[in-house]
Amino acid sequence: IVIHIQDFTFNSFQTRCSIVWDETGNCAFIDPGCTSAAETKALHDTVSRKGLKPVCIMLTHGHFDHILGTAELADHFGGIPVYMHPADKFTLEKNEYFSRCFGVPMPEAFETTDICEGSVIEVGSLRFEVIETPGHTVGGVCYLERTEKVLFSGDTLFAGAIGRTDHPGGDYDKIMESIFTKLLHLEGDTKVIPGHGPCSDIATERMTNPFLLPFNEPYEE
C-alpha cells in the first residue's frame, strides 16, 4: 500500500484540509474547511488533474473552520458519505456561537454517517481506524492508517501543543486522557498530521511537547 497525501491550507484560521488516496485513485477529503470558491476549486482541480474518485469525507470534529466546504463537496460528488462522531452534532449546533464571535458564515447543513471507536473507513486499499479523542470537542476523533503509520489528529494533538478546551464542549481532562491513553502509545515513527500548523511524529511529541509534562519530567535520582 502506498498512501498519497496532498495538503491545503484554507480560511483565515489556517485550517489544514487533506486529500488522501492510494494507487486505485479512490480518495477521501479530510476536514474540508473551504470558505471561498477559489479554495473549493483547488480541491476540484486536484481531483480532476490526478484522476481521483472521491468516496467519502472524513471529519475530525464539527468546528466551522473544518467543515465549511463539506456540504458542497458531498453534493458535487454525488452524495458521498460524511463521516463524523454523532456526539459532535452538539458542536455543529454550537457553530452559530462561532459565527457570531468570528463574523464567519454558518456552514451549510449536511447529513452525517456515524462512526465510533474502532470503526474502519476504507478508501481503496487504505484502512483508516477511528480513534475517539474527546476533549477539544465532545465528539472529536483521529484517523489512523496503521500500515502507513499516518495519524490525522485534527485539533487534538499539534506539533508542540494540544487543542484548546475553552470552547463549548471542551474538556481539558478529557483531551489529556485522550492523548495519553490513545495517541502516545502509537508507534513512535507514526506521522502526526494536525488540523493546523506543521506536522510531527509521535516520538517527538512524547519527548518534547511542553503540554505533555509527565513525559518531560526528569528521571528521579
C-alpha positions in Angstrom: 0.0 0.0 0.0 1.2 3.5 -0.8 -0.6 6.4 0.7 -0.7 9.7 -1.2 -1.5 12.9 0.7 -2.0 16.5 -0.6 -2.5 19.2 2.0 -4.2 22.5 1.6 -4.4 25.5 4.0 -7.9 27.1 4.0 -9.6 30.1 5.5 -8.5 32.8 7.9 -7.9 30.1 10.6 -5.2 28.4 8.5 -7.0 25.1 8.7 -5.5 22.0 7.0 -7.6 20.0 4.6 -6.0 16.9 3.2 -6.9 14.7 0.2 -5.7 11.1 0.7 -5.6 8.4 -1.9 -3.9 5.1 -2.9 -2.9 3.5 -6.2 -6.6 2.8 -7.1 -7.3 6.5 -7.2 -10.1 6.3 -4.6 -9.7 9.3 -2.4 -11.1 11.0 0.7 -11.3 14.6 1.9 -10.3 15.2 5.5 -11.7 18.4 7.1 -12.6 20.5 4.1 -12.8 24.0 5.6 -13.1 25.8 2.2 -14.5 29.3 2.6 -14.2 30.6 -0.9 -14.9 29.5 -4.5 -11.1 29.5 -5.1 -10.5 27.2 -2.2 -13.2 24.8 -3.3 -11.9 24.9 -6.9 -8.4 23.9 -5.6 -9.9 20.6 -4.4 -12.0 20.0 -7.5 -8.9 20.7 -9.7 -6.7 18.3 -7.8 -9.3 15.5 -8.1 -9.7 16.2 -11.8 -6.0 16.6 -12.6 -5.0 13.4 -10.7 -7.9 11.4 -11.9 -9.2 10.6 -8.4 -12.5 9.2 -7.4 -13.9 10.7 -4.1 -15.5 8.1 -1.9 -16.1 10.0 1.3 -15.4 13.0 3.6 -13.9 12.4 7.0 -14.4 15.0 9.7 -12.2 15.0 12.8 -14.7 17.3 14.5 -17.5 19.7 13.8 -16.0 23.2 14.2 -16.9 25.5 11.4 -13.3 26.1 10.2 -13.0 22.4 9.4 -16.4 21.8 7.7 -17.3 24.9 5.7 -16.9 23.1 2.3 -18.5 19.8 3.4 -22.0 20.3 2.0 -20.8 21.5 -1.4 -18.3 18.7 -1.8 -20.7 16.0 -0.7 -23.3 17.2 -3.1 -20.9 17.8 -6.0 -19.5 14.2 -5.8 -22.9 12.5 -5.8 -23.8 12.4 -2.1 -20.6 10.7 -0.8 -20.9 9.9 2.9 -19.6 12.4 5.5 -18.2 10.5 8.5 -18.4 12.2 11.9 -18.8 11.1 15.5 -22.5 11.5 16.5 -21.6 13.3 19.7 -20.3 16.2 17.6 -23.7 17.1 16.4 -23.5 19.2 19.6 -20.6 21.0 18.1 -22.4 21.6 14.8 -25.2 23.3 16.7 -22.7 25.5 18.5 -21.3 26.9 15.2 -23.9 29.6 15.5 -21.9 30.8 18.5 -18.6 30.8 16.5 -20.4 32.5 13.6 -21.3 35.4 15.8 -17.9 35.5 17.6 -15.8 35.5 14.5 -18.1 37.0 11.9 -18.0 34.0 9.6 -20.8 32.4 7.7 -22.7 29.4 9.2 -21.8 26.2 7.4 -24.4 24.7 5.2 -26.2 21.7 6.7 -25.2 18.2 5.6 -26.1 14.6 6.5 -23.5 12.6 8.5 -22.7 8.9 8.9 -21.9 7.9 12.4 -18.5 6.5 13.4 -17.2 5.4 16.7 -14.1 3.9 18.4 -12.9 1.0 16.2 -14.8 2.0 13.1 -12.7 1.4 9.9 -13.2 3.6 6.9 -11.9 2.0 3.7 -10.5 4.3 1.0 -9.3 1.9 -1.8 -6.7 -0.2 0.0 -6.3 2.3 2.8 -7.9 1.5 6.2 -8.5 4.4 8.5 -9.2 3.4 12.1 -11.3 5.8 14.1 -9.9 6.7 17.5 -12.2 8.6 19.8 -10.3 11.6 21.3 -12.8 13.8 23.0 -11.6 17.0 24.7 -11.2 19.6 22.1 -14.9 18.8 21.2 -17.2 16.2 22.7 -17.0 14.0 19.6 -13.5 14.6 18.3 -11.8 11.8 16.6 -8.4 11.0 15.0 -7.9 8.8 11.9 -5.1 6.3 11.9 -3.7 4.4 8.9 -1.8 1.9 10.9 0.1 0.2 8.0 1.3 3.5 6.6 1.9 5.0 10.1 -0.1 8.1 9.5 -2.3 9.8 12.0 -4.7 12.7 11.2 -5.1 14.2 14.6 -7.4 17.1 13.9 -7.3 19.7 16.7 -6.4 17.1 19.4 -2.6 17.0 19.1 -0.4 19.5 17.4 3.4 19.8 16.9 4.4 21.1 20.3 0.8 21.8 21.5 -2.6 20.4 22.2 -6.1 21.5 21.2 -7.8 24.3 23.1 -10.5 23.3 25.5 -12.2 26.6 26.3 -14.9 26.4 23.6 -18.4 24.9 24.2 -17.9 21.1 24.8 -14.2 21.4 25.5 -12.7 19.5 28.4 -9.1 19.7 29.4 -9.0 16.5 31.5 -10.6 14.6 28.6 -8.2 15.8 26.0 -5.2 14.9 28.2 -6.7 11.5 28.8 -7.3 11.1 25.0 -3.7 11.9 24.2 -2.1 9.9 26.9 -4.2 6.8 26.6 -4.9 6.7 22.9 -2.2 8.5 21.0 1.1 8.4 22.8 1.1 4.6 22.8 1.2 4.5 19.0 4.5 3.7 17.3 7.0 6.5 17.6 7.5 6.9 13.9 3.8 7.4 13.3 3.5 10.7 11.4 1.1 13.3 13.0 -0.8 15.4 10.6 -2.7 18.0 12.6 -5.6 20.3 11.7 -3.3 23.4 11.9 0.4 24.0 11.7 3.4 21.8 10.9 3.4 18.0 11.0 5.3 16.0 13.6 5.5 12.4 14.8 4.5 10.6 18.0 8.1 10.1 19.3 8.8 13.8 19.0 5.6 14.8 20.8 6.3 12.2 23.6 9.7 13.8 24.2 9.3 17.5 23.6 5.7 18.6 23.7 5.6 21.0 26.6 1.9 20.4 27.3 2.5 16.7 28.0 4.5 17.3 31.1 4.6 13.9 32.7 6.7 12.7 29.7 9.1 15.5 30.1 9.8 15.3 33.8 13.5 14.4 34.7 14.2 10.9 36.0 14.4 10.7 39.7 17.9 10.1 41.1 
